[in-house]
Amino acid sequence: MATTISAETWAPKNKTCKSSIDLQDFLHYSLVPSVAIIIVLSWLEKRPSRRPIDEQWPLRKRQCGIVIPLDFVGAFHNRWSLAFAFGATANKVMILFSEGYLPVQVPQWAQAVVILICALEVGLSSYPFFACLSTHFQITGAVLGFLYTGSWFSVIVLNTVQCPHGQVVGEYETIIFYWPSLLCLVFLLGRFIHILVRELWVCLRLGLPSEETSFPGIHQVHYVQQLLRKPPKQQPPKSWIQQVVYKWDPNFRFPSRMTCMAGLAIICLYMFIVMELYVKKHVLHTLNNLEENFEMLVAARNTSEVLASAVKHLQEFIDVTEDVWIVTTFTTCLTSVSYVFHILACYRKHMKRLWAGEKQFLPLSSCKLSHSVAAIARYSGWQIAYLLWGYLIIHIVSTVFGVILVYSFVLPIKHGQGVEMVKSLGTGILTVGIMVGLMVLQVAMAMRFFLQPKILLDKDKEKPLALDNRRAFHNFNYFFFFYNVLLGLSACLFRLLCSVVVGAWLIARIDRTIMPKGYEAADMGFKTWIGMLLMDHYHTNPTLVCFCRILVAQSRARHQQRTARYHCFSNDTDFRVSKKAKIRWHLVYTLLNNPNLSTFRKPK
């Protein structure tokens, strides 16, 4: 479904309305200022180490570093700003689901490469949003980010004002599609203004503190301190929300990757539902036209009542399907949104279990540690795609079950066949009840007659697994063998039904595998989840991070003690010299204080 929708769906146009700026063309043109912003920020960014070219160009001072748009591993600050930046790109992400976005006609085997190029174009166009938020030169980033965000906001508003309606949804189509992105762009404009004002106040020394990130994070330090404290004898009382819904943990923060995924997933889910309603509208319109054609055929040829009855049943089926589809839209939407928050809760639960040293719940053999790096890059995109496909699959399955329930219970009562329906229902319940009763009887007889009594009557909860009355037990197995063959046929169908239902309901959640134990490696989504958890565990474990911080602090202190004698050569100014020159000055200073060492030098 998603791959057959044209790109005009996401950039709606009217037959009688032509916007002065086409959004797809502006997406291509925006690459020029995007590249310019990246070059400016890259020139300001300093590289962590010196290169040989820095000795030839000493005025560069290690400039032209790599700009980081978003730390996907250990970033816990600026999370909501980055989430809104992803929300501003939601319409661009949904464009990638359309087939008509391909700029050129290519063979089917080359579409994957072209889609990759289109994805790179969308990522490059959205790069300034994240780079301007993450750069250390916040005044420059705030100014450039405000101008770039303002240009996108102005173009979308202009397109919405000039052409509010479209050919897909109809009235107010552009507003329906683009209001989430506009809201996120407004937040980014306010955020850039806030950053600019704050940094200017800091530069003017007006007393407003600057935003600084600490390593490790404050929440990580508090987590380690909590581990070192003696646990309280009595836990504080929990509210109903903390007991049933969610318990907030002040010592845990979701990384920026998870908050961005959640925000973008909800916005993409909204746009996907709007498109699904459009597809439903066209499908029902086609079915209604088919029904009208059948009615005209029946009226023109005056055919038998069989065809007229078929037309009546077709009309009834269309009405039932439409009503069930509308009802299941709300239930499936709530289910998908709840999955987003439930995945966040599962992430916190799994990470805290890993921090506590519990790894038994993860099939570590299904994911190699080397694949965890790629899992970090795949997770956010895969999770959003799984949620969209999961919504569609759950909606279809729930609609099918809803139609079956309506035809089984509602329509018979509506047509005056309630008594027959109740009789059939009673017969079915009685049949199932007898089958379940016989299964319970087997268990009860095995417990009562074929197990030896408890050894310790007070402490043992169940009887030991030791057979008693073996002759009766063998006869019991023999006579129930033939019945269990027939019972197994029904149990097999029930197992298949449960697998379909559970698999369809869990397809959107990659934190749980839908494969049986031993076949988890075939579930690529679950492997991605495991790899992402292991990567976060090894890089954001509070105990490990705090331990590494202590080691770094001790190493720096030891290094300062060793180089205290040469403190007069320490160069803390911005005019840095090469490492080779610094070593030569230290050598001269050492030889001047120790002339005897010159005899031991290696001759040139």
C-alpha positions as CSV (number, residue, x, y, z in Angstrom):
1,M,0.0,0.0,0.0
2,A,2.6,2.5,1.1
3,T,4.8,1.9,-2.0
4,T,2.1,2.6,-4.5
5,I,1.1,6.1,-3.4
6,S,2.5,8.9,-5.5
7,A,4.6,11.7,-4.2
8,E,1.8,14.2,-5.0
9,T,0.0,12.7,-2.0
10,W,2.6,14.2,0.3
11,A,3.0,17.4,-1.6
12,P,-0.6,18.0,-2.5
13,K,-1.6,20.3,-5.4
14,N,-4.9,21.5,-6.7
15,K,-6.0,21.5,-10.3
16,T,-7.0,25.1,-10.1
17,C,-4.3,26.2,-7.6
18,K,-0.6,26.5,-8.3
19,S,1.7,27.4,-5.5
20,S,4.5,29.9,-6.2
21,I,7.0,27.6,-4.6
22,D,6.9,23.8,-5.1
23,L,7.9,21.9,-2.0
24,Q,9.7,19.2,-3.8
25,D,11.7,21.7,-5.8
26,F,12.5,23.6,-2.6
27,L,13.8,20.4,-1.1
28,H,16.3,20.1,-3.9
29,Y,17.2,23.8,-3.7
30,S,17.7,23.7,0.1
31,L,20.8,21.5,-0.4
32,V,22.8,24.6,-1.3
33,P,22.3,26.5,2.0
34,S,22.5,23.2,3.8
35,V,25.9,22.5,2.4
36,A,27.0,26.1,3.2
37,I,25.9,25.7,6.8
38,I,27.7,22.4,7.1
39,I,30.9,24.0,5.7
40,V,30.7,27.0,8.2
41,L,30.2,24.8,11.2
42,S,32.8,22.3,10.1
43,W,35.3,25.2,9.7
44,L,34.6,26.3,13.3
45,E,34.7,22.8,14.7
46,K,38.1,21.8,16.1
47,R,39.5,18.3,15.5
48,P,40.5,16.3,18.6
49,S,44.1,15.7,17.4
50,R,46.6,17.5,15.3
51,R,47.6,16.5,11.7
52,P,50.7,17.1,9.7
53,I,48.9,19.7,7.7
54,D,48.5,21.8,10.9
55,E,52.3,22.3,11.0
56,Q,52.2,23.7,7.5
57,W,49.2,26.0,8.3
58,P,49.7,27.0,12.0
59,L,46.9,29.6,11.9
60,R,44.2,26.9,11.2
61,K,44.5,25.7,14.9
62,R,43.0,22.2,14.2
63,Q,40.0,23.6,12.4
64,C,37.7,21.8,9.8
65,G,36.5,19.1,12.2
66,I,33.6,16.8,11.6
67,V,30.2,18.1,12.6
68,I,28.1,15.7,14.7
69,P,24.3,16.2,14.1
70,L,23.2,13.8,16.8
71,D,24.9,11.5,19.3
72,F,23.1,8.2,18.8
73,V,24.9,6.5,21.7
74,G,25.4,8.5,24.8
75,A,23.5,11.8,24.4
76,F,21.1,12.7,27.2
77,H,20.9,16.5,26.8
78,N,18.9,18.6,24.4
79,R,16.6,15.6,23.8
80,W,13.3,17.3,23.2
81,S,14.8,19.9,20.8
82,L,16.2,17.1,18.7
83,A,12.9,15.2,18.9
84,F,11.1,18.3,17.5
85,A,13.8,18.6,14.8
86,F,13.0,15.0,13.8
87,G,9.3,16.0,13.9
88,A,10.0,18.8,11.4
89,T,11.3,16.2,9.0
90,A,8.3,13.9,9.2
91,N,6.8,15.0,5.9
92,K,10.2,14.4,4.2
93,V,10.4,10.9,5.8
94,M,6.9,10.0,4.6
95,I,7.9,11.1,1.1
96,L,10.4,8.3,1.0
97,F,7.5,5.8,1.3
98,S,6.1,7.0,-2.0
99,E,7.0,5.6,-5.3
100,G,6.4,8.7,-7.3
101,Y,9.2,10.6,-5.4
102,L,11.9,8.9,-7.6
103,P,13.3,11.7,-9.7
104,V,14.1,9.4,-12.7
105,Q,12.6,6.2,-14.1
106,V,15.0,3.4,-13.3
107,P,14.8,-0.4,-13.6
108,Q,13.3,-2.2,-10.6
109,W,16.7,-3.7,-9.6
110,A,18.2,-0.2,-9.3
111,Q,15.4,1.3,-7.2
112,A,17.1,0.4,-4.0
113,V,20.2,2.5,-5.0
114,V,18.0,5.4,-6.1
115,I,16.0,5.3,-2.9
116,L,19.3,5.4,-0.9
117,I,20.3,8.5,-2.9
118,C,16.9,10.1,-2.2
119,A,17.3,9.3,1.5
120,L,20.7,10.9,1.6
121,E,19.2,14.0,-0.1
122,V,16.5,14.2,2.6
123,G,19.1,13.7,5.3
124,L,21.3,16.4,3.9
125,S,18.4,18.8,3.6
126,S,17.5,18.2,7.3
127,Y,21.1,18.2,8.5
128,P,21.3,21.9,9.6
129,F,18.4,21.4,12.1
130,F,20.5,19.0,14.1
131,A,23.9,20.4,13.5
132,C,22.9,23.9,14.6
133,L,21.4,22.4,17.8
134,S,24.4,20.3,18.6
135,T,27.3,22.6,17.7
136,H,29.6,24.0,20.4
137,F,29.5,27.4,18.7
138,Q,25.9,28.1,19.8
139,I,25.7,31.7,18.7
140,T,26.6,30.9,15.1
141,G,24.5,27.7,15.2
142,A,21.5,29.6,16.6
143,V,21.7,32.3,13.9
144,L,22.2,29.9,11.0
145,G,19.6,27.4,12.4
146,F,17.0,30.3,12.9
147,L,17.5,31.5,9.3
148,Y,17.3,27.9,7.8
149,T,14.3,26.9,9.9
150,G,12.6,30.2,9.1
151,S,13.0,29.6,5.4
152,W,11.4,26.2,5.6
153,F,8.6,27.6,7.8
154,S,7.9,30.4,5.4
155,V,7.8,28.2,2.4
156,I,5.4,25.7,4.0
157,V,3.1,28.5,5.3
158,L,3.1,30.1,1.9
159,N,2.2,26.8,0.2
160,T,-0.5,26.2,2.8
161,V,-2.1,29.7,2.4
162,Q,-2.0,29.6,-1.4
163,C,-3.2,26.1,-1.8
164,P,-5.0,24.9,1.4
165,H,-7.0,22.2,-0.5
166,G,-5.9,19.3,-2.6
167,Q,-6.9,16.4,-4.7
168,V,-6.2,13.6,-2.2
169,V,-8.1,14.3,1.0
170,G,-10.0,17.3,-0.3
171,E,-10.6,20.4,1.8
172,Y,-7.8,21.6,4.1
173,E,-5.6,18.8,2.9
174,T,-2.3,20.8,3.2
175,I,-3.1,21.8,6.7
176,I,-4.0,18.2,7.7
177,F,-0.7,17.0,6.4
178,Y,1.7,19.7,7.4
179,W,0.4,21.0,10.8
180,P,2.7,18.6,12.8
181,S,5.8,19.8,10.9
182,L,4.8,23.5,11.3
183,L,4.3,23.0,15.0
184,C,7.8,21.5,15.3
185,L,9.3,24.3,13.2
186,V,7.7,26.9,15.5
187,F,9.3,25.1,18.5
188,L,12.7,25.1,16.7
189,L,12.4,28.8,16.0
190,G,11.7,29.5,19.6
191,R,14.5,27.2,20.7
192,F,17.1,29.0,18.5
193,I,16.0,32.3,19.8
194,H,16.4,31.0,23.4
195,I,19.9,29.7,22.7
196,L,20.9,33.0,21.0
197,V,19.6,35.2,23.9
198,R,21.1,33.0,26.5
199,E,24.6,32.9,24.9
200,L,24.5,36.7,24.3
201,W,23.7,37.2,27.9
202,V,26.6,35.0,28.9
203,C,28.9,36.9,26.6
204,L,27.8,40.2,28.1
205,R,28.2,38.7,31.6
206,L,24.7,39.4,32.7
207,G,24.7,36.4,35.1
208,L,22.6,33.9,33.2
209,P,24.3,30.5,33.4
210,S,25.2,28.7,30.2
211,E,24.0,25.2,29.5
212,E,26.9,22.8,30.1
213,T,26.9,19.1,29.8
214,S,28.8,17.0,32.3
215,F,30.5,13.7,32.0
216,P,29.1,11.6,33.4
217,G,25.6,12.8,33.6
218,I,24.0,14.0,36.8
219,H,21.5,11.1,36.7
220,Q,24.3,8.6,36.3
221,V,26.1,9.9,39.3
222,H,22.9,9.8,41.4
223,Y,22.3,6.2,40.2
224,V,25.8,5.1,41.4
225,Q,25.2,7.0,44.7
226,Q,22.0,5.2,45.2
227,L,23.7,1.8,44.7
228,L,26.2,2.7,47.4
229,R,23.6,3.7,49.9
230,K,21.9,1.3,52.2
231,P,18.4,0.5,50.8
232,P,15.5,1.8,53.0
233,K,13.8,-0.8,55.2
234,Q,10.3,0.4,54.0
235,Q,9.6,1.6,50.5
236,P,7.6,4.9,50.1
237,P,4.0,4.4,49.2
238,K,3.2,4.4,45.4
239,S,0.3,6.2,43.8
240,W,-2.2,4.4,41.5
241,I,-0.4,5.7,38.4
242,Q,3.0,4.4,39.7
243,Q,1.5,1.0,40.5
244,V,-0.5,0.5,37.3
245,V,0.7,2.9,34.5
246,Y,4.3,4.1,34.9
247,K,6.8,4.8,37.7
248,W,9.1,7.7,37.1
249,D,12.7,7.1,37.9
250,P,14.7,10.3,38.6
251,N,18.0,8.4,38.1
252,F,17.2,7.2,34.6
253,R,17.0,9.2,31.4
254,F,16.2,8.0,27.9
255,P,18.8,8.8,25.3
256,S,18.1,11.3,22.6
257,R,17.7,8.4,20.1
258,M,14.7,7.0,21.9
259,T,12.9,10.3,22.4
260,C,13.5,11.2,18.8
261,M,12.2,7.8,17.7
262,A,9.0,8.2,19.8
263,G,8.2,11.7,18.6
264,L,8.8,10.9,14.9
265,A,6.9,7.6,15.1
266,I,3.8,9.3,16.5
267,I,3.9,12.0,13.7
268,C,4.5,9.4,11.0
269,L,1.7,7.3,12.4
270,Y,-0.7,10.2,12.2
271,M,0.2,10.9,8.6
272,F,-0.1,7.2,7.8
273,I,-3.6,7.0,9.3
274,V,-4.7,10.0,7.2
275,M,-3.5,8.3,4.1
276,E,-5.2,5.1,5.1
277,L,-8.5,6.9,5.5
278,Y,-8.0,8.3,2.0
279,V,-7.4,4.7,0.6
280,K,-10.5,3.5,2.5
281,K,-12.5,6.2,0.9
282,H,-11.5,5.3,-2.6
283,V,-12.0,1.5,-2.0
284,L,-15.5,2.1,-0.7
285,H,-16.2,4.3,-3.6
286,T,-15.2,1.6,-6.0
287,L,-17.3,-1.0,-4.2
288,N,-20.3,1.3,-4.2
289,N,-19.9,1.8,-8.0
290,L,-19.7,-2.0,-8.4
291,E,-22.9,-2.4,-6.4
292,E,-24.7,0.3,-8.5
293,N,-23.6,-1.5,-11.7
294,F,-25.0,-4.8,-10.4
295,E,-28.3,-3.1,-9.5
296,M,-28.5,-1.6,-12.9
297,L,-27.8,-5.0,-14.4
298,V,-30.6,-6.6,-12.3
299,A,-33.1,-3.9,-13.2
300,A,-32.3,-3.9,-16.9
301,R,-32.4,-7.7,-17.5
302,N,-35.0,-8.5,-14.9
303,T,-33.0,-11.5,-13.8
304,S,-33.8,-14.0,-11.1
305,E,-33.9,-13.4,-7.4
306,V,-30.6,-15.1,-6.9
307,L,-28.7,-12.2,-8.4
308,A,-30.8,-9.7,-6.6
309,S,-30.1,-11.5,-3.3
310,A,-26.4,-11.4,-4.2
311,V,-26.5,-7.6,-4.7
312,K,-28.3,-7.2,-1.4
313,H,-25.6,-9.3,0.4
314,L,-22.9,-7.2,-1.3
315,Q,-24.5,-4.0,0.0
316,E,-24.7,-5.5,3.5
317,F,-21.1,-6.6,3.4
318,I,-20.0,-3.1,2.3
319,D,-21.9,-1.5,5.1
320,V,-20.6,-3.9,7.7
321,T,-17.0,-3.6,6.6
322,E,-17.2,0.2,6.6
323,D,-18.6,0.3,10.1
324,V,-16.1,-2.2,11.5
325,W,-13.2,-0.5,9.7
326,I,-14.1,2.8,11.4
327,V,-14.4,1.2,14.9
328,T,-11.1,-0.7,14.5
329,T,-9.3,2.4,13.3
330,F,-9.7,4.0,16.8
331,T,-8.7,0.8,18.6
332,T,-5.7,0.1,16.4
333,C,-4.6,3.7,16.7
334,L,-4.7,3.5,20.5
335,T,-2.8,0.2,20.4
336,S,-0.1,1.6,18.2
337,V,0.4,4.7,20.3
338,S,0.5,2.6,23.4
339,Y,3.2,0.5,21.8
340,V,5.4,3.5,21.5
341,F,5.3,4.3,25.2
342,H,5.4,0.6,26.1
343,I,8.6,0.2,24.1
344,L,10.1,3.0,26.1
345,A,9.1,1.3,29.3
346,C,10.6,-2.0,28.1
347,Y,13.8,-0.2,27.2
348,R,14.2,1.2,30.7
349,K,13.4,-2.2,32.2
350,H,15.9,-4.1,30.1
351,M,18.6,-1.5,30.6
352,K,18.2,-1.6,34.4
353,R,18.4,-5.4,34.3
354,L,21.6,-5.2,32.2
355,W,23.1,-2.7,34.6
356,A,22.3,-5.1,37.5
357,G,24.2,-7.8,35.6
358,E,21.2,-9.8,34.5
359,K,21.6,-11.1,30.9
360,Q,19.6,-14.3,31.1
361,F,16.6,-12.7,29.4
362,L,18.6,-12.0,26.2
363,P,19.6,-14.7,23.7
364,L,23.1,-13.4,23.3
365,S,23.9,-16.1,20.8
366,S,21.5,-14.6,18.3
367,C,23.5,-11.3,18.0
368,K,27.2,-10.8,17.7
369,L,28.8,-7.9,19.5
370,S,30.2,-6.6,16.2
371,H,26.7,-6.2,14.8
372,S,25.7,-3.9,17.7
373,V,27.3,-0.9,16.0
374,A,25.1,-1.4,12.9
375,A,22.1,-2.0,15.2
376,I,22.4,1.5,16.7
377,A,22.1,2.9,13.2
378,R,19.2,0.7,12.2
379,Y,17.0,0.8,15.3
380,S,15.2,4.1,15.0
381,G,14.4,3.8,11.3
382,W,13.3,0.1,11.7
383,Q,11.2,0.8,14.7
384,I,9.2,3.5,12.9
385,A,8.8,1.2,9.9
386,Y,7.7,-1.7,12.1
387,L,5.1,0.5,13.8
388,L,3.6,1.6,10.5
389,W,3.4,-1.9,9.1
390,G,2.2,-3.2,12.5
391,Y,-0.6,-0.6,12.5
392,L,-1.7,-1.7,9.0
393,I,-1.5,-5.5,9.8
394,I,-3.3,-5.1,13.2
395,H,-6.0,-3.0,11.5
396,I,-6.6,-5.6,8.8
397,V,-6.6,-8.6,11.2
398,S,-8.9,-6.8,13.7
399,T,-11.3,-5.8,10.8
400,V,-11.5,-9.4,9.7
401,F,-12.3,-10.6,13.2
402,G,-14.8,-7.8,13.6
403,V,-16.6,-8.8,10.4
404,I,-16.7,-12.4,11.5
405,L,-18.2,-11.4,14.9
406,V,-20.8,-9.2,13.2
407,Y,-21.8,-12.0,10.8
408,S,-21.9,-14.5,13.7
409,F,-23.8,-12.6,16.3
410,V,-25.2,-9.2,15.2
411,L,-26.7,-9.9,11.8
412,P,-28.5,-13.1,12.9
413,I,-30.3,-11.1,15.6
414,K,-31.0,-8.3,13.2
415,H,-32.5,-10.7,10.7
416,G,-34.7,-12.4,13.3
417,Q,-32.5,-15.5,13.6
418,G,-31.5,-15.0,17.2
419,V,-32.9,-18.3,18.4
420,E,-31.0,-20.3,15.8
421,M,-27.8,-18.3,16.6
422,V,-28.2,-19.0,20.3
423,K,-28.7,-22.7,19.6
424,S,-25.6,-22.9,17.4
425,L,-23.7,-20.9,20.0
426,G,-24.8,-23.2,22.8
427,T,-23.9,-26.3,20.8
428,G,-20.4,-24.9,20.1
429,I,-19.9,-23.9,23.7
430,L,-21.0,-27.4,24.9
431,T,-18.7,-29.1,22.4
432,V,-15.7,-27.0,23.5
433,G,-16.7,-27.4,27.1
434,I,-16.7,-31.2,26.9
435,M,-13.3,-31.2,25.2
436,V,-11.8,-28.9,27.8
437,G,-13.5,-30.9,30.5
438,L,-11.9,-34.1,29.3
439,M,-8.5,-32.5,29.3
440,V,-9.1,-31.3,32.9
441,L,-10.3,-34.8,33.8
442,Q,-7.0,-36.3,32.5
443,V,-5.0,-33.9,34.7
444,A,-7.2,-34.5,37.7
445,M,-7.0,-38.3,37.4
446,A,-3.2,-38.1,37.0
447,M,-2.9,-36.0,40.1
448,R,-5.4,-38.1,42.2
449,F,-4.5,-41.7,41.2
450,F,-1.2,-41.8,39.4
451,L,1.1,-39.8,41.6
452,Q,2.6,-40.8,44.9
453,P,1.6,-38.8,48.0
454,K,3.6,-35.8,49.3
455,I,6.7,-36.6,51.3
456,L,6.5,-33.5,53.5
457,L,2.8,-32.7,53.9
458,D,3.4,-29.2,55.4
459,K,6.2,-27.9,53.0
460,D,5.5,-29.6,49.7
461,K,3.1,-27.8,47.4
462,E,2.7,-30.6,44.9
463,K,3.1,-34.3,44.8
464,P,6.5,-35.7,43.6
465,L,6.8,-36.8,40.0
466,A,6.8,-40.5,41.0
467,L,4.3,-42.8,39.4
468,D,1.8,-44.8,41.4
469,N,-0.7,-47.5,40.2
470,R,1.3,-48.3,37.1
471,R,-1.0,-50.9,35.7
472,A,-4.0,-48.6,35.8
473,F,-1.8,-45.8,34.4
474,H,-0.9,-47.8,31.3
475,N,-4.5,-48.7,30.6
476,F,-5.4,-45.1,31.1
477,N,-2.9,-44.1,28.4
478,Y,-4.0,-46.8,26.1
479,F,-7.7,-45.9,26.0
480,F,-7.2,-42.1,25.9
481,F,-4.7,-42.5,23.0
482,F,-7.3,-42.7,20.3
483,Y,-9.3,-39.8,21.7
484,N,-6.2,-37.6,22.0
485,V,-5.5,-38.0,18.3
486,L,-8.8,-36.3,17.5
487,L,-8.3,-33.8,20.3
488,G,-4.9,-33.0,18.9
489,L,-6.4,-31.9,15.6
490,S,-8.4,-29.2,17.3
491,A,-5.5,-28.2,19.5
492,C,-3.3,-27.8,16.4
493,L,-5.9,-25.4,14.8
494,F,-6.1,-23.5,18.1
495,R,-2.3,-23.2,18.2
496,L,-2.3,-21.9,14.6
497,L,-5.0,-19.3,15.5
498,C,-3.1,-18.1,18.6
499,S,0.1,-17.8,16.6
500,V,-1.6,-15.7,13.9
501,V,-3.3,-13.4,16.5
502,V,-0.2,-13.0,18.7
503,G,2.1,-12.6,15.8
504,A,-0.1,-9.9,14.2
505,W,-0.4,-8.0,17.5
506,L,3.3,-8.1,18.3
507,I,4.6,-7.4,14.8
508,A,5.2,-3.8,15.6
509,R,7.1,-4.5,18.8
510,I,10.7,-5.5,18.0
511,D,11.5,-5.7,21.7
512,R,9.8,-9.1,21.7
513,T,10.5,-11.9,19.2
514,I,7.6,-13.6,17.4
515,M,9.9,-16.6,16.7
516,P,10.0,-19.6,19.0
517,K,13.0,-20.2,21.2
518,G,16.1,-21.2,19.2
519,Y,15.0,-19.3,16.1
520,E,15.4,-15.8,17.4
521,A,18.2,-15.2,14.9
522,A,15.6,-15.2,12.1
523,D,13.9,-12.2,13.6
524,M,16.0,-9.3,12.3
525,G,14.0,-6.7,14.3
526,F,14.6,-8.5,17.6
527,K,18.3,-8.9,16.7
528,T,18.5,-5.1,16.2
529,W,16.9,-4.6,19.6
530,I,19.4,-6.8,21.3
531,G,22.3,-5.2,19.5
532,M,21.1,-1.7,20.5
533,L,20.7,-2.8,24.1
534,L,24.2,-4.2,24.3
535,M,25.7,-1.1,22.7
536,D,23.9,1.2,25.1
537,H,24.8,-1.1,28.0
538,Y,28.5,-0.9,27.2
539,H,28.6,2.8,26.6
540,T,26.1,4.3,29.0
541,N,26.3,2.0,32.1
542,P,26.4,4.5,35.0
543,T,28.8,2.4,37.1
544,L,31.2,1.9,34.1
545,V,31.0,5.5,33.1
546,C,31.7,6.8,36.6
547,F,34.6,4.3,37.0
548,C,36.1,5.5,33.7
549,R,35.7,9.1,34.8
550,I,37.6,8.4,38.0
551,L,40.4,6.7,36.0
552,V,40.6,9.7,33.6
553,A,40.8,12.2,36.5
554,Q,43.5,10.2,38.2
555,S,45.5,9.8,34.9
556,R,45.3,13.6,34.4
557,A,46.4,14.3,37.9
558,R,49.3,11.9,37.6
559,H,50.3,13.4,34.3
560,Q,50.3,16.9,35.8
561,Q,52.5,15.7,38.6
562,R,55.0,14.3,36.1
563,T,55.1,17.5,34.0
564,A,55.1,19.9,36.9
565,R,58.8,20.6,36.4
566,Y,58.1,21.9,32.9
567,H,55.1,24.0,33.8
568,C,56.8,27.1,32.4
569,F,56.6,25.6,28.9
570,S,52.9,24.8,29.2
571,N,51.0,26.7,26.5
572,D,47.4,27.4,27.4
573,T,46.9,30.1,24.8
574,D,45.2,29.6,21.5
575,F,48.5,29.8,19.6
576,R,49.5,26.1,19.9
577,V,52.8,24.7,18.7
578,S,53.5,21.3,17.3
579,K,54.3,18.3,19.4
580,K,57.8,18.0,17.9
581,A,58.7,21.6,18.8
582,K,57.5,21.1,22.4
583,I,59.6,18.0,22.8
584,R,62.7,19.8,21.5
585,W,62.2,22.6,24.0
586,H,61.8,20.1,26.8
587,L,65.1,18.4,25.6
588,V,67.0,21.7,25.7
589,Y,65.7,22.5,29.2
590,T,66.8,19.1,30.4
591,L,70.3,19.3,28.8
592,L,70.8,22.7,30.3
593,N,70.1,21.5,33.8
594,N,72.0,18.2,33.2
595,P,75.0,18.8,31.0
596,N,76.4,15.3,31.7
597,L,73.5,13.8,29.8
598,S,74.8,15.2,26.5
599,T,77.6,12.6,26.4
600,F,75.0,9.8,26.4
601,R,73.0,11.2,23.4
602,K,73.0,9.2,20.2
603,P,75.1,10.9,17.5
604,K,73.3,12.0,14.4
